[in-house]
Amino acid sequence: MSSAAPFRVVNPATGAAGSPHPYASETELEEVISGAVAAQKLWARTGVQARAAVLKRAARFHRDHLRDFATTAVREMGKPISQALAEVEFSADINDYYAENAAAFLADEPIALQQGSGTAVIRKQALGVVLGIMPWNFPYYQVARFAAPSLAAGNAVLFKPAPQCPDSSRLIADAFTAAAAPEGVLHRILASEDQLAGIIGDRRLAGVSFTGSERAGAIVGGLAGGSVKKTVLELGGSDPFLVLDVADLAPVVDAAVEARLDNSGQSCNGAKRFIILEDRYDRFVQAFVGKLADIAPGDPLDDATVLGPLSSVRAAETLASQVERAVTAGAKVLLPSSRTGAFHTCGVLADVTGANPVHHEELFGPVAIVYRAADEADAVRIANDTPFGLGSYVFTDDAAQANRVANALETGMVYVNGVGLDAVELPFGGSKRSGVGRELGALGIREFVNHQLIRTV
């Protein structure tokens, strides 16, 4: 991997830049890894209840410093403040969830023997030290869903934040220090990509979790695989939103707008491709375009703002370039979009064929693509015609149709007749090139544990 930019906050709404944070030295990284190895052995032996108590205290710190956490995220990556506050609350909920459920999730699982006498159980043991390489779009939530179950299981956690998120990552580390987590159990590392490659290959590291682009995920997965390490990869998504046999389109349009504009359109599992049955297409699209046209980017610190800036000028430039390429390749513009600095207005494209480059890309921002489907089978075909398989949304009044379509979709998650339904108890993850493994829920704590068989006669 090539060297990344230094860690530095550049407020996308104002352009104000903070001081750069230097990369850790090789000596500092060695001390961190050695310390984590030693701390993990003691941490795993403290018992699940003691570990749960630390997570509980960390959750309380998040809530006690809610506004500080949230405004820090806004300054780093432009998230609207109302959504930043909700993210911090959700992160605290994740810590609480694993604190309250870890003992049950980690309990021995008896196996009914087919023959012979004695017993057999599966015991969950901590793997050791695990590394999380974290993205910028959810600087607290993404860390919580990786770190909380890992810590609850008895692992030590190293996490590397995105280059623009040094301050939010420091607050996370502060939360666990305040929670009396033993030194070395959780540590943020400001490492370059070249340094990360060395850490991934270090024999003392037991696993790697990565959230980010498909390209970078393939590199991380290759490095981890070459070192025979467990990985969880949560990569991109181009989630379909299917409008099928539904009578009342008004609430569906509202849900579609919410699903496209979550995190200013920068959510991996946000709806990006809207696939509408022929007999509902014109009515849905007219209302959808009208709603998006009424939404303008605003100050992310204003409680009323729905759409803030994108994470950086570069991110907005990338989205604008994708729209331009789509139009050059024949896409029809139903709602024109434009860029000013890091701000990008809402846009809607139609007539995007399989030959159009954006048909198989992820649009990470407030631009939607609408597709006309001849029937249910055609809608499923369009939905599955993507390299990604993260989430999907199905709107229909027909329960049998919902079940049938969900069964046919090649995605890790299907949400029927609702958006914004992510919850601590629901596993999150995808299929195809959207990644491998699951986070959250009971499955999330199983990723970085050794499932040890104990057979006794």
N, C-alpha and C positions, 0 to 999 in steps of 0.2 A: 504494500500500500504506500502511496506517496504521502509526503508530509502535508499536514493540514495547516490552515491559518491559525494564528495564535488565538487563545481564548480571550474574547473581548466582547463587551456589550455595545451594540450599535442600535439605538432605539429606532425601529423602522418607521415610527410615526413622525419623528422629529429629525432623525439623522444624527442626533447627539451621540458621540462616541465616548465610551469610558476608557479607562486605562487598560492596556493589554496585561494579561496574566501569563507569566512565563510557563513553559513546559517544565514538568518535573525533571530533575536530573536523573541519570542512570543510578546514581547512588541512592537518591530518594526513593526511586521505584523499587530498588532491591530491598530497602528497609521496609517499605510498605508490604511487599509480598511476603517477606520473611516474617514480619509481624503478624500478618493475616494468617499464615500457616500455623504459627504458635497459638494465636488467639482462638482459632477455630477449634482446635482440639479441646481446649477448656470449655468453650462455648457449647459444643455438642454434648458435653457431660453435665452442663448445668441443669438440664431437664427442661421439658417443654413449658412448664408453668413459669419458670423464671424468664425464659425467652419471651413468652407471651406478655409478661409484665413490662418488659422493655418496649415491645410494640405498642402496648396500650399507652405508655407514657409518651412515646413518639407521636402517636395520634393526637394526644391532648396538646402537645406543643404546636402541631399544625393548626389546630383550632384556636389556640390562644394567640397565635400570630397570623391569623387568617389574612388580614388586610395587607400586612407586610409581604407575605408569600405571594399574594395575588398581584400586587402592584409590581413586584419584581419580575414576574412572568410577563406582564404587559410591557414593561420597559425592554425586556430582552427580545420578545418575539411578536409583540403586537396584539396578543389575544384580547378581545373585548373583556372588560373588567368583570362583567357579570358571569362570563364563562370561566374566567380565571378563578373567581371565588368558588364556583361550583367544582372546579378541578381540585382545588386544595381540600375541600370537604370530602370529595370522593376518595382522594388519596388517604385521608385520615380514616375513612370507612374501611378501606382495604387493610390498613394496619390493624384496625379493630377486628375485622372479620377473621384474619388469620390468628390473631391472639385468642379469639373465642373458639375457633374450630380446629386449631392445629392438633390438639391432643386426640381428637376423634379421627382426623385425617391420617395421623401418623400411627394409630393403633395397629397392633398386629392383625393380620387378616388370616383366619384359619382356612385351610384347604381341605375339603372333604376327600378323603382317600378312596380311590377306586378299589384298591385291594391292599392287603397287609394290615398290620396293627400299628399303633402309635399315632403320632400327630405330625402335621405339617403346617407351617405358618409362613407368611410373607412379612418380613420386618423391614421397615423403612429406616435407612441410615443416611445421615448426612454424607454428601459426596466430598466436601472439603471447601476449597476456596473457589468461588464462581465470579466471573467477570460479566458486568453488564455494560454494553456500549449503547448509549441512550440518545434519542433524537431530541429535536428542539420543539416539536409541535405540542407535546404535553410534558413539560419538564418535570412535573411532580408525579402525575398519574403513571407515566411509563416506568419511572423508577420504583414507585410503590408496588406495582403489580409484578415486577421482577424481584425486588428486594424483600418485601414482606414475607412471601412464602419461603424464600431461600433462608432467611434468618430464622423463621419459625422452625424450619426443619433442622437447624443446627449448623448451617453453612456460614462461612464468612463471605462478605460481599465487597467486591471492588466495583466501583462504577465510574465510567468515563462519560461526562456530559458532552452535549454538543458544544462546538466552539463559542456560540453566542450565549451559552447558559452557565457561565461560571458562578453567578450570584445565587441563582435558584438552587444549584447543586450544593453550594456552601450552606444554604439554609437547611437543606435536607440533612447534611452532616451535622449541623448544629442541633437539629431535632433529636438525633440519636445520642449525641453527647449529653444533651440535657436529660435524656431518658436513662442515663447511666448505663448505656451499652458499653461493655468492656472495650478497652482500647484495642484497635486492630480488627474488630468484628465487622465494622462498616467503614469504608474509606473511599472518598472520591479521589480520582487520579486525573490530573491535567496532563494527559499524555498525547504525543503526536501519533499519527497513523503508523509511522514506522516503529515507534515504540510499542504500539499496541500489537503489531505483528509479532514482536518478540515476546510480549506477555502471553499472547494466545499460545505460542509454542512452548512456553515454560512448562516443564513437566510437573511443577507444583500446582498448576492450575487445573481444576477438575471439570469446569464447564464454562460455556459462553452463551450469553443471551444478547441478541442484537435486534434492534428495531431501527429501520431506516429503509433506504432504497434497495431495489432488487439487485442493482449492480454491486453495491457495497456488501450486501448480504451474501452474494455469491462468493466474494473474496473472503469474508469472515468464515463462511461455512467451509470453504476449501482449506483455509489455514487450520481451522479446528479439526476438520476431518483428517488432515494430514498428521495431526498430533493425537488422534484417537480420543477426542473429547466430545462430551455431550453438548449439543447446541439446541437452542430455541431461536428461531428466526421469524420475526414478524416484519414482513416487507410491504410492498405497495398493494394497492387495491384500486379497482375501477368498478365499484359496486353497482349492480343494476337495481333499478327501482321499477318494478313491473306494475302497471295499472291494468287490471284485468276486469272481471265481471263485477264492477262496483257501481252502484246506482248514484250515490251522492258524491260528486267529485270535489266539492268545496273543501272538506276536511283533508282529502287526499292531496290537493294542491298545497294546502298549508303545511302538511307533513313533508311534501317534496321540497318546499322552500327551506324548511328547517334542516332537512337531511343534507341539502346541498351547501348550506351556509354555516354549518357547524364549524367552529374554529376558523371562520373566514374561508371555508372551503378547503382547509388544510388538515383534514382528518382522513386517516388511511381507510377507514370503513365508512366514510361519508358517501352518500349516493352521488354518482357522477354520470351515469347513463340512465335515461328515463325512457322506458319502453312501454308504449301505450297501444292498446288494441285499436284497430282501425275506426270502430264506431264511436270511440271516445277521444280520439286523438285531437281533433280540431278544438273541441271544448276545453280539454285539459291544457293544451299548449297555449291557447289564448289567455286563460286565467293564470297559468304558470309564468308566462312572459310578463304579463301585467304586474304580478306581485313582485317579481325580481326587478322590474324597471323602477319600481317605487323605492327601492332600497339603495341608498348611496353610502359609500364608505364614510366613516366618521372617526372622531376621537376615541381611541380604545379605552380611555379612562372615564368616558361618559357612560353612566349606567344604562342609557337608552340605546347605545350603539349596538347594532347587530353585526355589522361588517366593519372590521378594522383593517389595518394594512396587512399585507402579506409579511412573512417573516423577515424579508430583506428586499432591497431593490433588485438584487439578482433573481430572487424567486418570482417577483412580478415580471421581470423581463423575460424569464423562461416561459411563463404562462402566456404572455403577449405573443411571444414567438410561436408557441404551439398554435394559438388561434390563427395567426397569420398563415402558417403552413397549412392548416386545415382548410382555410378559405381558398388558398392557392390550389389545393387539391380537389376543390369542388364543393366544399361545405357551404350551405346557405346560412346567412346570418339572420336570425330572428330577433336577437337583441344585441346591438353592437356594444362592445366593451372597449375600455381604454385604460391606460396606465399613467399615473402621475407619481413619480418616485416609487415607493413601495406599495402605494395604493392601487388597487385594480378593481374596476367596477364589475358588476354582474354581467354575464353574457350568456346567450343561448345559441347553439348551433344545431342545424338540421341537415338532412341529406348527406350524412357522413357514411360513406360506403366502406366495405371491407378493404378497399384499396387505399383509403385515406390513412396517412400515417397515424393520426390521432385516434383512429378506431381502436388501436391496440396499445395506446398509451394511457397514462394516468394524468388527468388535469388536476393539479394541486392548487386549487384556487376557485373563485366563485363563477366558474363557467360550466354550463351544463350542456350535454348533448341529448337531443330527443330523437327517438326512433319510432317509426310507425310499424306495428306488427299486424299481420293479416289475421292471426288467430293465436290461440294459446301456445300451440306447438312452435309457431314462428317466434313468439315472444321468448320462449325458453331457448330457442336456437340463438337468437341475438344475444341474450344474456350470457350464454356459455361461450360465445365467440370472443374470447379474451384470454390472454395468458395468465390473468389474475384469478384468484378464487377466495377472496377474503370474506366479505359479507354480501348480503342481498336483502331486498325489501319486496314483499309481495302484498298488494292490496286487492282484495276481492271480498264479495259478500258470500261466496260459495266455499264452505269449509272443505268440501271434497276437492275443489279446485286448488285451494291453498295447500292441502296435503300433497296432492299430485304434483304440483309445480315445485314445492319445496324438495320433494324427492328427486326431481329431475335437475335441480340446480347444482352446479359443480362449485360449491362454496363451502367454507367452514361454518358459516352462520347464516341463518335465514330468519328475518323478522317479519311477522305477518301482521298487517294492519297497524303498524306502529313504528315510530322512530325514537331515537334517544333512549332505548331500552337497555343499554348496557348496565350491568349490575355486578356487585362483588362476587355473587354466587354463580354467575354465568360464565362458562369458559369462553375465552377469546382467542381466535386463531383462524388460519386459513388453509387452503389447499392450493395445488398447482404452484405458480411462482409467487404466491403471496406468503409462502413460508412453511415452516414445520414446527410442530409443538403447540402447546396451549398455555395460556396464562389465565389467572383468576379461577375462582371456583375450586372444587376438590381436585380437578385435574392439574391446576396450576402448581400445587405443592408437590405433585408427583414427578415433575420434570427433573429436578436436581436432587434426587435421592437414589440411593442404591436399594433396589427391591431384593433383599436378601432372603433366600429360601432357607428355612431351618426345618429339617426333617428328623424326627426323633422316633426311635423304635422302642 
